[in-house]
Amino acid sequence: QVQVVDSGGGSVQPGGSLRLSCAASGSGFSTYMMNWYRQAPGKQRELVAGITREGVTNYVESVKGRFTISRDNAKNTVYLQMNSLKFEDTAVYYCNAEVSLRWGTRTYWGQGTQVTVSA
């Protein structure tokens, strides 16, 4: 089992910044695909950003140029730097880890951290 703990959420004004952190257990962390998802009330959960073991990143179009995902394998931690925050970024953000096994891929989720953007 892999434990995933996300943190760093809070309340910010539009245009502000916030950095989320995600710590995942396991000596194999450097091989995990790591992702940030978010879910706003009444909306489906969406993939916000992902980063591969090679460091290749991807983002949902709405956050490109504003959010940056990164990883520090020495600390078993992934970050989501969020700049120029907008009201529509308000959501619960969830970190997940995709662990490759012999038979396939298993996904582990953090508990979620609330991000609120308001004036």
C-alpha positions, 0 to 999 in steps of 0.5 A: 500500500502507498500512503498519499498525503496532500496539503497546502490548501487555503483561501486566497484572493483572485490573482494570488498564489498557492503551493500544494504539496503531496507526500507519497510513501515508498522507495519506488516513488521516483517511478510513480506517475503523480497527478493532481485532480480537482473537484468543484461542487456540482462538477466532475473531478478533472485532471489538472496536472500530471508528471511522469517518472521522466519529468514530462508534464501535462496540464488541463488547458485552463491552467496552462501558464498559471500552474506548474507541477514538479517533483522532488524524488529525494523528498518523495514529494510532488508540488503544484504551484498555482499562480494567478488564481481565479474564482473557477480554480476553487475546488478540492484538490486531490493528489494521486499516485499511479503505481505500476505493478506486474499485472497493471497500474494501481492508483492511490489518492490523497485525502484532498485539500481545499482551495478557495479563491474569493475576494 
